[in-house]
Amino acid sequence: MLPKDPNILFSLINTRLRDKYASLAELCGEEGESEDEIKAALAAIGCRYDAALNAFVAEKGR
């Protein structure tokens, strides 16, 4: 189960993407999480998934 706090979620997901998974889809498939829910939770704090970086990044102006 992932943390509900979006700032902690941001850190946790990016760490897992960096250390273990080649993509967000792979992370979600392996861990049984919803890609849409993660994206929505992080969009609420101004972040988006960048597939080229394999990380969530802050939108400009955040």
C-alpha atoms as a printed R data frame, in Angstrom:
   type eleno elety resid chain resno      x      y       z
1  ATOM     1    CA   MET     A     1  0.000  0.000   0.000
2  ATOM     2    CA   LEU     A     2  1.324  3.399  -0.970
3  ATOM     3    CA   PRO     A     3  1.385  6.434   1.315
4  ATOM     4    CA   LYS     A     4 -1.527  8.878   1.027
5  ATOM     5    CA   ASP     A     5  0.628 11.982   1.562
6  ATOM     6    CA   PRO     A     6  1.501 13.103  -1.990
7  ATOM     7    CA   ASN     A     7  4.915 14.474  -1.030
8  ATOM     8    CA   ILE     A     8  5.952 11.176   0.533
9  ATOM     9    CA   LEU     A     9  4.432  9.349  -2.434
10 ATOM    10    CA   PHE     A    10  6.502 11.503  -4.810
11 ATOM    11    CA   SER     A    11  9.717 10.567  -3.043
12 ATOM    12    CA   LEU     A    12  8.848  6.882  -2.709
13 ATOM    13    CA   ILE     A    13  7.759  6.405  -6.317
14 ATOM    14    CA   ASN     A    14 10.791  8.210  -7.734
15 ATOM    15    CA   THR     A    15 13.103  6.141  -5.537
16 ATOM    16    CA   ARG     A    16 11.499  2.899  -6.714
17 ATOM    17    CA   LEU     A    17 11.621  4.040 -10.343
18 ATOM    18    CA   ARG     A    18 15.293  4.925 -10.004
19 ATOM    19    CA   ASP     A    19 16.346  1.803  -8.118
20 ATOM    20    CA   LYS     A    20 14.117 -0.998  -9.367
21 ATOM    21    CA   TYR     A    21 11.749 -0.324 -12.276
22 ATOM    22    CA   ALA     A    22 12.262  0.660 -15.907
23 ATOM    23    CA   SER     A    23  8.864  2.388 -16.135
24 ATOM    24    CA   LEU     A    24  5.829  3.470 -14.157
25 ATOM    25    CA   ALA     A    25  3.790  0.759 -15.898
26 ATOM    26    CA   GLU     A    26  6.267 -1.885 -14.721
27 ATOM    27    CA   LEU     A    27  6.167 -0.557 -11.144
28 ATOM    28    CA   CYS     A    28  2.365 -0.581 -11.098
29 ATOM    29    CA   GLY     A    29  2.159 -4.053 -12.630
30 ATOM    30    CA   GLU     A    30  4.641 -5.555 -10.188
31 ATOM    31    CA   GLU     A    31  3.239 -3.831  -7.113
32 ATOM    32    CA   GLY     A    32 -0.458 -4.009  -8.020
33 ATOM    33    CA   GLU     A    33 -0.951 -0.243  -7.956
34 ATOM    34    CA   SER     A    34 -3.035  1.980 -10.219
35 ATOM    35    CA   GLU     A    35 -1.022  4.099 -12.622
36 ATOM    36    CA   ASP     A    36 -3.937  6.533 -12.965
37 ATOM    37    CA   GLU     A    37 -4.280  6.955  -9.189
38 ATOM    38    CA   ILE     A    38 -0.567  7.636  -8.753
39 ATOM    39    CA   LYS     A    39 -0.567 10.137 -11.612
40 ATOM    40    CA   ALA     A    40 -3.656 11.890 -10.205
41 ATOM    41    CA   ALA     A    41 -2.246 12.080  -6.679
42 ATOM    42    CA   LEU     A    42  1.009 13.565  -7.922
43 ATOM    43    CA   ALA     A    43 -0.701 15.893 -10.395
44 ATOM    44    CA   ALA     A    44 -2.475 17.389  -7.379
45 ATOM    45    CA   ILE     A    45  0.903 18.675  -6.156
46 ATOM    46    CA   GLY     A    46  1.994 19.818  -9.611
47 ATOM    47    CA   CYS     A    47  4.011 16.807 -10.767
48 ATOM    48    CA   ARG     A    48  3.838 14.733 -13.931
49 ATOM    49    CA   TYR     A    49  5.473 11.522 -15.081
50 ATOM    50    CA   ASP     A    50  8.280 11.984 -17.609
51 ATOM    51    CA   ALA     A    51  8.837  8.643 -19.363
52 ATOM    52    CA   ALA     A    52 12.182  9.753 -20.835
53 ATOM    53    CA   LEU     A    53 13.505 10.408 -17.313
54 ATOM    54    CA   ASN     A    54 11.475  7.573 -15.761
55 ATOM    55    CA   ALA     A    55 10.584  9.933 -12.935
56 ATOM    56    CA   PHE     A    56  7.927 12.321 -11.728
57 ATOM    57    CA   VAL     A    57  9.002 15.913 -12.180
58 ATOM    58    CA   ALA     A    58  7.592 19.194 -10.937
59 ATOM    59    CA   GLU     A    59  5.681 21.225 -13.490
60 ATOM    60    CA   LYS     A    60  7.037 24.677 -14.195
61 ATOM    61    CA   GLY     A    61  5.800 27.218 -11.707
62 ATOM    62    CA   ARG     A    62  5.425 24.736  -8.870
